[in-house]
Amino acid sequence: MDRVVVTGMGVISPVGLNVDTFWKNIKEGQSGISTIDTFDITDFKVKIAGLVRDFDAAGRWGRKEARKMDLYCQYALAAAEEAVENSGLDLDAIDQERLGVYVGSGIGGINTLIDNLYQYQKRGPGRVSPSLVPMMIANMASAQISIRFGARGPSMSPVTACSIGNTAIGEAFNAIRYGDADIMIAGGAEAAITPISLASFSNATALSTRNEEPTKASRPFDGNRDGFVMAEGAGILVIESLEHALRRHAHIYGEVIGYGSSSDAYHVVASHPEGEGAYLAMKNALKKAAITPQDVDVISAHATSTLVGDASETKAIKRLFAEHAYKVPITANKSMTGHMFGAAGGAEAIALLRTLEEGLIPPTINQEQSDPECDLDYVPNIARKQDVTIGISNSFGFGGHNASLVLKRYVE
């Protein structure tokens, strides 16, 4: 089977609108959480989120083209454009029938749906946009990217809630290994910070209510964590077979060597309290990579800052890694970005790739009080310089969907 490498990366996030800015802020421990100012939050219990700031869709594509896409789709396309440019792909020189796109979204075009529902209620059915359905459906990011780059290979939009990014990258990895494509554009996107979604998550008591200290609200593994923080954005990779990358003299950022998935088979929203599904996803990923837990140098945790979720992921790591669990550093990017839902896996894979390339592990910020159930090395508050070769990245989602990636620093 072909080796699979990463040759391009693109991100839109609360801590940066490109990979370099994103990485600079992540490694410096800068939070992207702030007070919501995009709609009236007067009556909301939760008033904070990880918002994407200064994103100018009209400036990128023109007002007419931008209006044809929901915000989640705009984020996805912008991140894909950066990833493709970053990869140095000459679209005229490749076989576009061997170029595929696996990009998904958990919630899809909720902004478009809400806008059109308002028009329907206030002005009647004649004011509903004929583009409502193609703008709101969750496969449209993949479609728009395929159209933009003439990608006529495999196209899919996985919907596995918050594990979408890892699912998309993992399935794209499989497509290349099994010869279905030479190059894949893969990842996830989300833009779901709306009044109705904020109200729903808030009423479910899933969100942090640390409204007076937004930058301290997302605190994975900390003893005073009180819920996750909604966020938005996109994280996209260009991955391709090593043979294809070498043939075109591409810069290689890292290698994808393993992917594992599983289901908790437990509850529609709650993590398995013993981390059963998380354990299986990591175990399957390491098996696919043909390595042992002791070969892993760093873990990028899913770690959303919920009481049960963080504790169950810690249990899963302890079960799989045994004594090595206390020796391997763990980083939680959501302490800075908030929870980007379907975009999280792609963005966190980018951070892990930069970690492996630079030998710098980003901190888990807001580590102020220990939790007896979360007693591993979470790289508290300050980035750590450390030589690392292999890392595992976890993403878990509602419904018990779990996906883990194993990434490796590229060595010729």
Residue pairs with C-beta under 8 A, 6 or more apart in sequence:
1 177
1 178
2 176
2 177
2 179
2 241
2 242
2 243
3 241
3 242
3 243
3 255
3 257
4 173
4 176
4 177
4 239
4 240
4 241
4 242
4 255
4 256
4 257
5 239
5 240
5 241
5 242
5 245
5 252
5 253
5 254
5 255
5 256
5 410
6 237
6 238
6 239
6 252
6 253
6 254
6 255
6 256
6 353
6 407
7 86
7 87
7 88
7 89
7 238
7 239
7 240
7 245
7 250
7 251
7 252
7 253
8 82
8 83
8 84
8 85
8 86
8 87
8 88
8 89
8 237
8 238
8 253
9 19
9 82
9 83
9 86
9 236
9 237
9 238
9 253
9 350
9 353
10 18
10 19
10 78
10 79
10 80
10 81
10 82
10 83
10 84
10 85
10 86
10 234
10 235
10 236
10 237
11 17
11 18
11 19
11 22
11 79
11 82
11 233
11 234
11 235
11 236
11 346
11 347
11 350
12 52
12 55
12 75
12 78
12 79
12 189
12 233
12 234
12 343
13 22
13 32
13 50
13 52
13 231
13 233
13 234
13 235
13 337
13 340
13 343
13 347
14 32
14 33
14 50
14 51
14 52
14 53
14 231
14 232
14 233
14 337
14 338
14 340
15 21
15 22
15 25
15 26
15 30
15 31
15 32
15 336
15 337
16 22
16 23
16 24
16 25
17 52
17 54
17 55
17 78
18 82
19 82
19 86
19 350
19 354
22 347
22 350
22 351
23 350
23 351
23 354
25 32
25 336
26 333
26 336
26 337
26 351
26 362
27 354
27 360
27 362
27 363
27 383
28 383
29 336
29 362
29 363
29 365
29 381
29 382
29 383
30 336
31 214
31 215
31 216
31 218
31 335
31 336
31 365
32 50
32 51
32 231
32 336
32 337
32 338
33 48
33 49
33 50
33 214
33 215
33 217
33 218
33 229
33 231
33 338
34 48
34 49
34 50
34 51
34 214
34 215
35 41
35 47
35 48
35 211
35 214
36 44
36 47
36 48
36 49
36 51
36 193
36 198
37 51
38 51
38 193
39 194
39 195
40 195
41 47
41 198
44 195
44 198
44 199
44 202
45 202
45 209
46 198
46 201
46 202
46 207
46 208
46 209
46 211
47 211
48 208
48 210
48 211
48 214
48 217
48 229
49 193
49 198
49 229
49 230
49 231
49 232
49 338
50 218
50 229
50 230
50 231
50 232
50 233
50 337
50 338
50 339
50 340
51 193
51 231
51 232
52 75
52 191
52 232
52 233
55 74
55 75
55 78
57 66
57 69
57 71
57 74
57 78
58 66
60 66
60 74
60 78
66 74
68 131
68 135
69 77
69 135
69 140
69 144
70 108
70 109
70 110
70 111
70 112
70 135
70 136
70 140
70 191
71 109
71 111
71 191
71 232
72 105
72 107
72 108
72 109
72 110
72 111
72 141
72 189
72 190
72 191
72 192
72 232
72 234
73 109
73 135
73 140
73 141
73 144
73 189
74 191
75 189
75 190
75 191
75 232
75 233
75 234
75 343
76 103
76 105
76 141
76 144
76 145
76 187
76 188
76 189
76 234
76 236
77 141
77 144
77 145
77 148
78 234
79 187
79 189
79 233
79 234
79 235
79 236
79 346
80 101
80 103
80 145
80 148
80 149
80 185
80 187
80 234
80 236
81 148
82 236
83 185
83 187
83 236
83 237
83 238
84 91
84 149
84 185
84 238
86 238
87 238
87 250
88 248
88 250
88 251
89 183
89 238
89 248
90 248
91 149
91 150
93 248
94 182
94 183
94 248
95 182
96 149
96 150
96 151
96 152
96 153
97 152
97 153
98 153
98 181
98 182
98 183
99 149
99 150
99 151
99 152
99 153
99 181
99 182
99 183
99 184
99 185
100 151
100 153
100 154
100 155
100 172
100 175
100 180
100 181
100 183
100 184
100 185
101 142
101 145
101 146
101 149
101 151
101 153
101 154
101 155
101 156
101 184
101 185
101 186
102 142
102 154
102 155
102 156
102 157
102 158
102 168
102 169
102 171
102 172
102 175
102 184
102 185
102 186
103 141
103 142
103 145
103 157
103 168
103 185
103 186
103 187
103 188
103 189
103 236
104 138
104 139
104 141
104 142
104 156
104 157
104 158
104 159
104 160
104 164
104 165
104 167
104 168
104 188
104 189
104 342
105 138
105 141
105 157
105 159
105 164
105 188
105 189
105 190
105 342
106 138
106 159
106 160
106 161
106 162
106 164
106 188
106 190
106 192
106 341
106 342
106 397
107 138
107 190
107 192
107 197
107 341
107 342
108 136
108 137
108 138
108 140
109 135
109 136
109 137
109 138
109 140
110 136
110 191
110 192
110 194
110 196
110 197
111 191
111 194
112 129
112 132
112 135
112 136
113 132
113 136
114 194
114 195
114 196
116 128
116 129
116 132
119 127
119 128
119 129
120 127
120 128
129 135
134 140
138 157
138 159
139 157
141 157
141 189
141 234
142 155
142 156
142 157
143 155
145 151
145 185
146 152
146 155
149 185
151 185
153 180
153 181
153 183
153 184
154 175
154 180
154 181
154 184
156 168
156 171
158 164
158 167
158 168
158 171
160 167
160 397
160 399
160 401
160 403
161 341
161 342
161 397
161 398
161 399
161 401
162 302
162 304
162 339
162 341
162 342
162 344
162 345
162 395
162 396
162 397
162 398
162 401
163 261
163 345
163 395
163 396
163 397
163 401
163 402
163 403
164 188
164 341
164 342
164 343
164 345
164 395
164 397
165 187
165 188
165 235
165 342
165 343
165 344
165 345
165 346
165 347
165 348
165 349
165 395
166 259
166 345
166 349
166 393
166 394
166 395
166 403
166 404
166 405
167 261
167 345
167 395
167 401
167 403
168 186
168 187
168 188
168 345
168 346
169 186
169 187
169 237
169 239
169 256
169 259
169 345
169 346
169 349
169 405
170 259
170 260
170 261
170 403
170 405
171 186
171 259
172 181
172 184
172 185
172 186
172 239
173 184
173 239
173 256
173 259
173 405
174 259
175 181
175 184
176 182
176 183
176 184
176 239
176 240
176 241
182 240
182 241
182 244
183 238
183 239
183 240
183 241
183 244
184 238
184 239
184 240
185 236
185 237
185 238
186 236
186 237
186 239
186 346
187 234
187 235
187 236
187 237
187 343
187 345
187 346
187 349
188 234
188 235
188 341
188 342
188 343
188 344
188 345
188 346
189 233
189 234
189 235
189 236
189 342
189 343
190 232
190 233
190 234
190 340
190 341
190 342
190 343
191 232
191 233
192 230
192 232
192 341
193 230
193 231
193 232
197 230
198 207
198 230
201 207
201 230
204 269
205 227
206 227
206 228
206 269
206 306
207 227
207 228
207 229
207 230
208 217
208 218
208 219
208 225
208 226
208 227
208 228
208 229
208 305
209 226
209 227
210 216
210 217
210 226
211 217
216 366
217 229
217 305
218 228
218 229
218 305
218 334
218 335
218 336
218 337
218 338
218 339
218 366
219 225
219 305
219 335
219 365
219 366
219 367
219 368
220 301
220 303
220 304
220 305
220 310
220 332
220 334
220 335
220 364
220 378
221 301
221 303
221 310
221 314
221 330
221 332
221 364
221 367
221 371
221 374
221 376
221 378
222 305
222 366
222 367
222 368
222 369
222 371
222 374
223 368
223 369
223 370
223 371
223 374
224 368
224 369
225 305
225 306
225 307
225 310
225 371
226 305
226 307
227 305
227 306
228 304
228 305
228 306
228 334
228 338
228 339
229 305
229 334
229 338
229 339
230 338
230 339
230 341
231 334
231 337
231 338
231 339
231 340
231 341
232 340
232 341
232 343
233 337
233 340
233 343
233 347
234 343
234 346
234 347
235 340
235 343
235 344
235 345
235 346
235 347
235 348
235 349
235 350
236 346
237 346
237 349
237 350
239 256
240 250
242 252
242 255
245 252
252 410
253 353
253 354
253 357
253 410
254 353
254 356
254 357
254 407
254 408
254 409
254 410
255 407
255 408
255 409
255 410
256 405
256 406
256 407
256 408
257 288
257 289
257 290
257 291
257 390
257 406
257 407
257 408
258 285
258 286
258 287
258 288
258 289
258 290
258 291
258 392
258 404
258 405
258 406
259 284
259 285
259 288
259 403
259 404
259 405
259 406
260 280
260 281
260 282
260 283
260 284
260 285
260 286
260 287
260 288
260 403
260 404
261 281
261 284
261 401
261 402
261 403
261 404
262 277
262 278
262 280
262 281
262 284
262 402
263 277
263 399
263 400
263 401
263 402
264 271
264 272
264 276
264 277
264 400
264 402
265 277
265 400
266 272
266 276
266 277
266 400
267 400
268 398
268 399
268 400
269 398
269 399
270 308
271 277
271 278
271 306
271 308
271 309
271 312
271 313
271 396
271 400
272 278
272 312
272 400
273 308
273 311
273 312
274 312
274 315
274 316
275 312
275 313
275 314
275 315
275 316
275 317
275 319
276 316
277 396
277 400
277 402
278 302
278 312
278 313
278 316
278 317
278 394
278 396
278 402
278 404
279 315
279 316
279 319
279 320
280 402
281 394
281 396
281 402
281 403
281 404
282 316
282 317
282 320
282 392
282 394
282 404
283 320
284 404
285 392
285 404
285 405
285 406
286 292
286 293
286 295
286 296
286 320
286 392
286 406
288 406
289 390
289 406
289 408
291 390
291 406
293 320
293 321
293 322
293 324
294 324
295 390
296 321
296 324
296 328
296 390
296 391
296 392
296 406
297 328
297 329
297 386
297 387
297 388
297 389
297 390
297 391
298 328
298 329
298 330
298 331
298 352
298 355
298 356
298 361
298 386
298 388
298 390
298 391
298 392
299 317
299 328
299 329
299 330
299 331
299 391
299 392
299 393
299 394
300 330
300 331
300 332
300 333
300 348
300 349
300 351
300 352
300 355
300 391
300 392
300 393
300 394
301 310
301 313
301 317
301 330
301 331
301 332
301 364
301 378
301 394
302 309
302 313
302 334
302 344
302 394
302 395
302 396
303 309
303 310
303 313
303 330
303 332
303 334
303 335
303 364
304 310
304 334
304 339
305 334
305 335
305 339
309 396
310 371
310 374
311 371
311 373
311 374
313 394
313 396
314 373
314 374
314 375
314 376
315 373
317 325
317 330
317 376
318 325
318 376
321 328
325 376
326 376
326 377
327 377
328 377
329 361
329 377
329 378
329 379
329 384
329 386
330 364
330 376
330 377
330 378
330 379
331 351
331 355
331 361
331 362
331 363
331 364
331 378
331 379
332 364
332 378
333 344
333 347
333 348
333 351
333 362
334 340
334 344
335 363
335 364
335 365
335 366
336 362
336 365
337 344
337 347
340 347
344 395
345 393
345 395
345 403
345 405
348 393
348 395
349 393
349 405
349 407
351 362
352 391
352 393
352 407
353 407
354 360
355 361
355 362
355 388
355 391
356 388
356 389
356 390
356 391
356 407
356 408
356 409
357 409
359 385
359 386
359 387
359 388
360 383
360 384
360 385
360 386
361 379
361 383
361 384
361 385
361 386
361 388
362 379
362 383
363 379
363 380
363 381
363 382
363 383
363 384
364 378
364 379
364 380
364 381
365 381
366 381
367 378
367 380
367 381
388 409
389 408
389 409
390 406
390 407
390 408
390 409
391 406
391 407
391 408
392 404
392 405
392 406
392 407
393 404
393 405
393 407
394 402
394 403
394 404
395 402
395 403
395 404
396 402
396 403
